[in-house]
Amino acid sequence: MLFRNAARTSGHHPARTGLRAGVLAVVAAAALVSCTQASGGYGPDVDAARTVDSVENADRAEREAGEAAEAGEAEPAAAPSPGPALVRDAFATLQATLDDTCTPGAGDCAYFLGRVTRELTELDESMRADTKGPGHFKKPLADMKALFTKLGDDRSEPHLEKHFSEIVGTRDSVNAWMQDHPDDYR
């Protein structure tokens, strides 16, 4: 019996070593699950990290705004120009409507005409802000301005249906112009 106790106390503890190995395996498995959840973009760790990032970003923005006000900066920094990439992107979303249509009076035009009008508005804004300047996009901007003047602020389905031909015609005209200027959308 003395020999067994002497063996246990001589530095080797098989029960403790097994316990340590088991604990280590559990910790490694938990870390693996956590990493798997984080790389998949879900799980409590990811949600907590997103919340912390959002709070930190909001706090940073608030601090910077306060510092700018204290420094006496009256004008906010100008927003960066969207550049040609946004003209390309805005045109791509407009092109996505080319095979779509509706039947005025059938009740299926609200989404389609609203979308085409929204896409034309976004393309108009992108062209005006482009580094090439609005003079480069003179024809499509003139076409869109004529449409927007006819439409006014009314974006109701009956009003858009009334101007169906003008909306679709402007979309097609802008598409044709852009097809002749591939450097603006590729």
Disulfide bonds with the S-S distance in Angstrom:
Cys102-Cys109 1.98
